[in-house]
């Protein structure tokens, strides 16, 4: 994890920026000997201690070479004097000695042990011999900082800011650090490197080959951090302290750990750096495959854990930013049993409620206070994710960060994280505790955060017991087993069925506004995005206060969904995402990289158990069709039309292909004889669509002449014409079921639904009656019905998608999902999702029940037609290509394209005969079959 990596960096050196006050800046250090005062010159020579004196904006810090000696911090605000020492100290005369008199010093890491700081309240003189620095140079800087510490808060902040600005402007980028002197410089700017609780300023340089970060001090383990542009795989714009100024860079495709997190001076500076990076030829960002993660999660292709990590990243949560650390839910409520029953709903927490609402009595007290409170109101005075709560959990893994956050002290032993059950009880009962969990609870390889591996002295509780490792529930054998069972619970059926409810609260439509009030999910106003713009706050003191409040109260994640999040589909035996049973058997890998940790979780998946014969037959059919798709090749083609083939249908006996075209002709083609059977000029206007009637002897054709034409195969002529609309009919939709409905879409801005007999009467007339007319704001280009005929979808010329309840004739969902013409809408076979495609090149899928878009793909070419068979979606585009998508695995699996083929207009798939028929703009029809 990124946070874990940050810890390791700090432990390589005794001095750390974590030892400084919030907002304090480390400038430079000098080589010194600390000399004991009040001793003879000979003794001074013998007892002097070599080290480095760190010059910071609010203090000096002495870092001795002898690691048994503590680091000593001298706060300027407690310094009585800093001056040149005029007395002889050593047996041999030396120059450049300064003395420092301070009424308080802070000792840290005595004997190189991490523990509470020791604050010594006594006026003491400290003498330093400067080895390679003139005393007047050192005193010029130190005296200026000492003088600033005596000023009022606002004046102090202004003076320090001026000093920082002056010093940083005098530090250019060291071009001798370039790896290649022939690199051309693209951009140079300043930025702050963000790590947990630490902000370190430096200079950014982008060249034609590399990205460089040169800190303004020497605290990093290298003077310049270098990143080859060719190694950069992912770049994310981030929000930092409620400002859109962050940029996070990854040099790994899958790891949760980023390589560099930067905060720039403004959104414009951030965007300029981002553009400079992505515009370089060497930067080849990977296709993350994450744009359709919701759809993959719904289909069981992504685990609950990975999906939550994805949502956290999309919502600007980062392991480098403790105010926006990734948040995970408590999913269990049973921390007392000797074993977990993941089949019992009582084992789990109610995921439809925020933590603060799980206890109804406590919630009632919150509500009473809420109603009496002046605006801005809030239910919960604390948050579910703050730096303090993150470090509460990670105390044993990140003790220096905890000391930094708590002014050099560990919290009271009775308030420390020492028991899972006690922590759960507290978040249910206490009025100020509504915290959720962090990812480490669900990562067996990261379970050492529950163990006091460094033997930290965390104190003695009131009952006399010592705080050491975290006490685990009875059902956990050890920390690894605890995290493994927590992960199994997260991936369980119960959580999978209900996780979307928690997502609504944290990332979705119940996060803020009226829906948040209804869900009892209202927090302090400063935690919400957009509540305050720090760049607009001119007063440094007020800005510092607001930053401190953001740090204390935490931040609500960026809202990702404005509609209810779709539920996960019920698990099937072949789902590859981690199941609870498999996770309980998974091996543990001690590594902080996602790709190594999670891949091992999946290595030992067992084969799905055998099921009943009907299911085996269904699976066999799907498997066989998948194999057929892989073997599809152009079988033969023919050209009967003089213009675009607008629609195709295959007869029920798979012997005849019906086609209509803009050339106004209906054609019948024999698959057995490979020749034309009929050619009928239906009318004088282009034909747009057709359906083959169930009796096999009639074809219903739609035309731009506003009418429906019934062609009789037996009679060889049009036997009936129905004036159906006031403008061209764009598409027909018909389902061959009892009491079938016919839907007709038209450029007259309407869709009509007809009750239509499945057979033609003796008079050779269409027995059709219009039972519904669905009005739109613009011309309708496409239409589809669910198999149960209860729901209808339509697409318009202006990019609007509508979902209708056929019986009530009311709009269930409406969205402007495309730019320009929508060419096709199609329901999934089970009717739970709707695919749409248009001239803008986008293929989109929305969840019918929630209206949430779960899939979006920019194909880069106008998409003309769709066909959805089982889990396979056939997508025809303007390049003449049919792309075949596996919509369970959410990935393209095959494509069909002839050389120099014209744009596709229509596609028909016949699963029974393993055949795909494509109609092209040049009038050609291509038949694809398995080779």
TALINNOR-V424383 format. One record per pair of residues at least 24 apart in sequence whose ideal C-beta (glycine too) atoms are under 8 Angstrom apart, sorted by the first residue. I is the first residue (numbers start at 0). J is the second residue. Records with the same first field share a line. If there is no record, write none. Layout:
BEGIN
I: J + J
END
This chain:
BEGIN
0: 255 + 256 + 318 + 438 + 439 + 442 + 445 + 591
1: 255 + 256 + 257 + 260 + 317 + 318 + 319
2: 195 + 318 + 319 + 324 + 393 + 397
3: 256 + 396 + 445 + 591
4: 256 + 591
5: 194 + 195 + 197 + 319
6: 396 + 397 + 399 + 400
8: 194 + 220
9: 399
11: 220
12: 218 + 220
13: 62 + 66 + 70 + 108 + 111
14: 51 + 53 + 60 + 62 + 70 + 218
15: 218 + 399
16: 197 + 199 + 218
17: 196 + 197 + 399 + 400 + 402 + 403
18: 60 + 70 + 72 + 107 + 403
19: 55 + 57 + 58 + 60
20: 57 + 58
21: 547 + 550
22: 198 + 543 + 546
23: 55 + 56 + 57 + 58
24: 55 + 56 + 159 + 163 + 200
25: 53 + 54 + 55 + 56 + 199 + 216 + 218
26: 54 + 55 + 56 + 140 + 166 + 215 + 216
27: 53 + 54 + 216 + 217
28: 52 + 53 + 54 + 62 + 217
29: 54 + 129 + 130 + 131 + 132 + 137
30: 129 + 130 + 131 + 132
31: 61 + 127 + 128 + 129 + 130
32: 127 + 128 + 130
33: 61 + 63 + 125 + 126 + 127
34: 88 + 89 + 96 + 126 + 127 + 128
35: 126
36: 98 + 124 + 125 + 126
40: 87 + 88 + 89 + 90
41: 90
43: 88 + 89
44: 89 + 90 + 91
47: 128
52: 127
54: 137 + 140 + 141 + 144
56: 144 + 159 + 162 + 163
57: 144 + 148 + 159
59: 99 + 141
61: 125 + 127
66: 110 + 111
67: 109 + 110 + 111
68: 109
69: 106 + 107 + 108 + 109 + 110 + 117
70: 106 + 107 + 108
71: 104 + 105 + 106 + 107 + 125
72: 104 + 105 + 106 + 107
73: 99 + 101 + 104 + 125
74: 101 + 103 + 105 + 148
75: 144 + 145 + 147 + 148
76: 148 + 149
77: 101 + 102 + 103 + 104
78: 102 + 145 + 148
79: 122
81: 138 + 141 + 142 + 145
82: 138
83: 134 + 135 + 138
84: 126
88: 126 + 128
89: 128
93: 128
94: 134
95: 128 + 129 + 132 + 133 + 134 + 137
96: 126 + 127 + 128 + 129 + 134
97: 126 + 127 + 129 + 134 + 137 + 138 + 141
98: 124 + 125 + 126 + 127
99: 124 + 125 + 126 + 127
100: 124 + 125
101: 125
105: 407
107: 407
113: 398 + 399 + 402 + 453 + 455
114: 455 + 456
115: 402 + 407 + 408 + 409
116: 402 + 407 + 408
118: 407
152: 540
153: 538 + 539 + 540
156: 539 + 540 + 543
157: 539
160: 539
163: 200
166: 215
167: 200 + 215
170: 202 + 215
171: 202
172: 202 + 204 + 211 + 213
173: 213 + 222 + 223
176: 211 + 213 + 222 + 223 + 225
177: 206 + 209 + 211
178: 208 + 209 + 225
179: 208
182: 206 + 207 + 208 + 209
183: 207
185: 275 + 279
186: 271 + 272 + 275
188: 263 + 268 + 271 + 272
189: 263 + 264
190: 246 + 261 + 262 + 263 + 264 + 268 + 272
191: 261 + 262 + 263
192: 259 + 260 + 261
193: 239 + 245 + 260 + 261 + 262 + 319 + 320
194: 260 + 319
195: 318 + 319 + 320 + 321 + 397 + 400
196: 321 + 386 + 400 + 403 + 404
198: 262
203: 261 + 272
205: 272 + 275 + 276 + 279
207: 279 + 281
208: 281
210: 248 + 259 + 276
212: 259 + 261
224: 259
226: 250 + 258 + 259
227: 281
228: 276 + 279 + 281 + 282
229: 281 + 282 + 283
231: 276 + 282 + 284
232: 284 + 285
233: 284 + 285 + 287
234: 273 + 276 + 277 + 282 + 284
235: 312
236: 269 + 270 + 273
237: 315 + 317 + 320
238: 315 + 323 + 528 + 557
239: 320 + 323
240: 322 + 533 + 546 + 549
241: 525 + 528 + 529 + 530 + 531 + 532 + 533 + 549 + 554
242: 266 + 532 + 533 + 534
243: 269
244: 268 + 269
245: 269 + 315 + 317 + 320
246: 272 + 273
247: 317 + 319
248: 276
251: 592 + 594
252: 285 + 287 + 594
253: 592 + 593 + 594
254: 592 + 593 + 594
255: 308 + 318 + 438 + 591 + 592 + 593
256: 318 + 591 + 592
257: 317 + 318 + 319
260: 317 + 319 + 320
265: 534
288: 890
289: 313
290: 855 + 856
291: 853 + 854 + 855 + 856 + 889
293: 564 + 565 + 851 + 852 + 853 + 854
294: 844 + 853 + 854 + 886 + 889
295: 888 + 889
296: 567
297: 565 + 566 + 567 + 568 + 846 + 853
298: 568 + 574 + 886 + 887 + 888 + 889
299: 567 + 568 + 570 + 571 + 574 + 575 + 576 + 887
300: 574 + 575 + 576 + 887 + 888 + 889
301: 576
302: 490 + 576 + 577 + 597
303: 489 + 490 + 494 + 495 + 498 + 576
304: 438 + 441 + 486 + 489 + 490 + 577 + 597
305: 597
307: 498 + 502
308: 438 + 593
310: 502 + 506 + 556 + 559
311: 556
313: 557 + 559
314: 506 + 556 + 557 + 558 + 559
315: 556 + 557
316: 556
321: 385 + 386 + 389 + 390 + 400 + 550
322: 385 + 386 + 549 + 550 + 553 + 554
323: 384 + 553 + 554 + 556
324: 384 + 386 + 389 + 437
325: 437 + 438
326: 383 + 384 + 435 + 436 + 437 + 505 + 556
327: 435 + 436 + 437 + 438 + 440 + 441 + 489
328: 435 + 436 + 498 + 501 + 505
329: 354 + 423 + 426 + 435 + 436
330: 485 + 488 + 489 + 491 + 494
331: 485 + 488
332: 423
333: 472 + 474
334: 419 + 420 + 423 + 472
335: 420 + 472 + 473
336: 472 + 473 + 474
337: 473 + 474
338: 474
339: 474 + 484 + 487 + 488
341: 487 + 488 + 491 + 492 + 493 + 579
342: 492
344: 493
346: 488 + 493
347: 488 + 491 + 493 + 494 + 497
350: 494 + 497 + 498 + 500 + 501
351: 497 + 500 + 501 + 504
352: 504 + 518 + 519
353: 379 + 383 + 433 + 504 + 518 + 519 + 520
354: 383 + 426 + 433 + 434 + 435
355: 379 + 433 + 519
356: 518 + 519 + 520
357: 427
358: 427 + 428
361: 427 + 428 + 430
362: 519
364: 430
365: 430 + 519
366: 519
369: 521
375: 523 + 524
376: 521
377: 521 + 522 + 523 + 524
378: 519 + 520 + 521 + 522
379: 433 + 521 + 522 + 523
380: 431 + 523
381: 431 + 432 + 433 + 434 + 552
382: 433 + 434 + 522 + 523 + 526 + 552 + 553 + 555
383: 433 + 434 + 435 + 505 + 553
384: 434 + 435 + 437 + 553 + 554
385: 434 + 550 + 551 + 552 + 553
386: 550 + 551 + 553
387: 551
388: 434 + 553
389: 437
391: 415 + 416 + 434
392: 416 + 436 + 437 + 439 + 440 + 448
393: 437 + 439 + 448
394: 455 + 457
395: 447 + 448 + 449 + 450 + 451 + 452 + 453 + 455 + 468 + 469
396: 439 + 447 + 448
398: 453 + 455
409: 455 + 457 + 458
411: 458
412: 457 + 458 + 459 + 460 + 466
413: 460 + 461
415: 457 + 458 + 466
416: 469
417: 460 + 466 + 469 + 470
418: 469 + 470
419: 469 + 470 + 471 + 472 + 481
420: 470 + 472
421: 470
435: 505
439: 482
440: 482 + 485
441: 482 + 485 + 486 + 489
442: 482 + 486 + 596
443: 479 + 482 + 483 + 486 + 585 + 587 + 596
444: 587 + 588 + 589 + 590 + 591 + 596
445: 482 + 591 + 596
446: 478 + 479 + 481 + 482 + 587
447: 478
449: 478 + 481
450: 478
479: 587
483: 582 + 583 + 585 + 587
484: 583
486: 577 + 582 + 600
487: 579 + 580 + 582 + 583
488: 579
490: 576 + 577 + 578 + 579 + 582
491: 579
492: 570 + 579
495: 567 + 570
496: 566 + 567 + 569
498: 567
499: 563 + 564 + 565 + 566 + 567
502: 560 + 564
503: 560 + 563 + 564
505: 556
506: 556 + 557 + 558 + 559 + 560 + 564
507: 558 + 559 + 560 + 561 + 562 + 563 + 564
508: 558 + 560 + 561 + 562 + 563 + 564
510: 555 + 556 + 558
511: 555 + 558
522: 552 + 555
523: 552
525: 549 + 552
526: 552 + 553 + 554 + 555
527: 555
528: 554 + 555 + 557 + 558
560: 851
562: 849 + 850 + 851
563: 848 + 849 + 850 + 851
564: 849 + 851
565: 846 + 848 + 849 + 851 + 853
566: 848
568: 831
572: 607 + 608 + 610
573: 607 + 618
575: 601 + 604
577: 601 + 604
578: 604
581: 605
621: 869 + 870
624: 868 + 869 + 871 + 910 + 913
625: 871 + 885 + 892
626: 929
627: 913 + 929
628: 871 + 883 + 892 + 893
629: 892 + 893
630: 929 + 930
631: 893 + 895 + 915 + 927 + 928 + 929 + 930
632: 927 + 928 + 929 + 930
633: 895 + 897 + 925 + 926 + 927
634: 914 + 926 + 927 + 928
635: 673 + 926
636: 897 + 923 + 924 + 925 + 926
637: 668 + 673 + 675 + 923 + 924
638: 921 + 922 + 923 + 924
639: 664 + 666 + 668 + 675 + 678 + 922 + 924
640: 664 + 666 + 922 + 924
641: 922
642: 685 + 922
643: 904 + 918 + 919 + 920 + 921 + 922
644: 904 + 905 + 918 + 919 + 920 + 922 + 923 + 924
645: 685 + 686 + 687 + 688 + 904 + 905 + 918
646: 686 + 687 + 688 + 689 + 905 + 918
647: 905 + 906 + 907 + 916 + 917 + 918 + 924
648: 689 + 690 + 691 + 698 + 907
649: 691 + 907 + 909 + 912 + 914 + 916
650: 691 + 695
651: 691 + 693 + 695
652: 695
653: 909 + 911 + 912 + 914
656: 907 + 916 + 924 + 926
657: 689 + 691 + 698
658: 689 + 918 + 924
659: 686 + 687 + 688 + 689 + 700
660: 685 + 686 + 918 + 922
661: 685 + 686
662: 922
663: 702
665: 689 + 698 + 700 + 710
667: 712
668: 924
670: 926
677: 712 + 715
679: 710 + 715 + 716 + 717
681: 708 + 710 + 717
682: 706 + 708
684: 727
687: 727 + 728 + 729 + 730
688: 728 + 729 + 730 + 731
689: 731
690: 731 + 732 + 733 + 741
692: 757 + 758 + 759
693: 735 + 739 + 757 + 758
694: 757 + 758 + 759
696: 759
697: 759
699: 731 + 733 + 741 + 765
701: 728 + 729 + 730 + 731 + 743
702: 727 + 728
703: 727 + 728
705: 745 + 747
707: 731 + 743 + 765 + 767
709: 759 + 763 + 764 + 765
711: 759 + 763
714: 763
718: 759 + 763 + 764
719: 763 + 764 + 765
721: 765 + 767
723: 751
724: 749 + 751
726: 778
729: 778 + 779 + 780 + 781 + 782
730: 780 + 781 + 782
731: 782
732: 782 + 783 + 784 + 791
734: 784 + 786 + 788
736: 786 + 788
739: 788
740: 770 + 784 + 788 + 805
741: 767
742: 782 + 783 + 784 + 791
743: 782
744: 779 + 780 + 781 + 782 + 793
745: 778 + 779
746: 778 + 779 + 780 + 796
747: 778
748: 774 + 775 + 776 + 777 + 778 + 779 + 795
749: 773 + 774 + 775 + 779
750: 775 + 779 + 782 + 791 + 793 + 803
752: 791 + 805
771: 805 + 808
772: 808
773: 801 + 803 + 808
775: 799 + 801
780: 820 + 821 + 822
781: 821 + 822 + 823 + 824
782: 824
783: 824 + 825 + 826 + 833
784: 826
785: 826 + 830
786: 826 + 828 + 830
787: 830
790: 826 + 830 + 847
792: 824 + 825 + 826 + 833 + 835
793: 824
794: 821 + 822 + 823 + 824 + 835 + 837
795: 821
796: 820 + 821
798: 837 + 839
800: 824 + 833 + 835 + 845
802: 833 + 847 + 850
811: 847
812: 845 + 847 + 850
814: 845 + 850 + 852
816: 841 + 843 + 845 + 852
817: 841 + 843
822: 861 + 862 + 863 + 864
823: 862 + 863 + 864 + 865
824: 865
825: 865 + 866 + 867 + 872
826: 867
827: 867 + 886
828: 867 + 868 + 869
834: 865 + 867 + 872
836: 862 + 863 + 864 + 865 + 874
837: 861 + 862
838: 862
840: 876
842: 874
844: 886
854: 886 + 889
858: 882
861: 902
863: 902 + 903 + 904 + 905
864: 903 + 904 + 905 + 906
865: 906
866: 906 + 907 + 908
868: 908 + 910
869: 910
873: 906 + 908 + 915
875: 903 + 904 + 905 + 906 + 917
876: 902 + 903
877: 902 + 903
878: 902
879: 903 + 919
881: 906 + 915 + 917 + 927
895: 927
897: 925
900: 925
END
